[in-house]
Amino acid sequence: MRRTEIQGFIIEIDQICRRQEALRELLKVRTRTLRESLRQRVMRARQSGDWISLTPEECAILYQQEQTRLREQVQRLRAEHQQTRALLSKLKRAKTRAERARAAETATHKKLR
């Protein structure tokens, strides 16, 4: 194995780790929003200037729609996070195999000298 192949694995693993961390943070934020009650959501919306002219029934409908979208998004994020974890494990195993092959190749060259 060439050093560049191992370096490629290292770069790819680093990118996947950053992506996994971003997914984890996004999932945390979405889950926190999903746990928010209707009353809390109405207060937050009114503070930011949204939902000011809406009736409580309209607020409840919008809240339910948001909750549905958030649940779907959280499911997608969890699935993507699992895929990322699986890919990371696969890359780490490939990197380890490449390092072992390189070490064996180096040992073979040393024996021949």
SULVEN-V622043 format. One record per helix or strand of 2 or more residues. SS is the DSSP state (helix for helix, strand for strand). FROM is the first residue (numbers start at 1). TO is the last residue. If there is no record, write none. Layout:
BEGIN
SS/FROM/TO, SS/FROM/TO
END
This chain:
BEGIN
helix/3/34, helix/38/47, helix/56/112
END
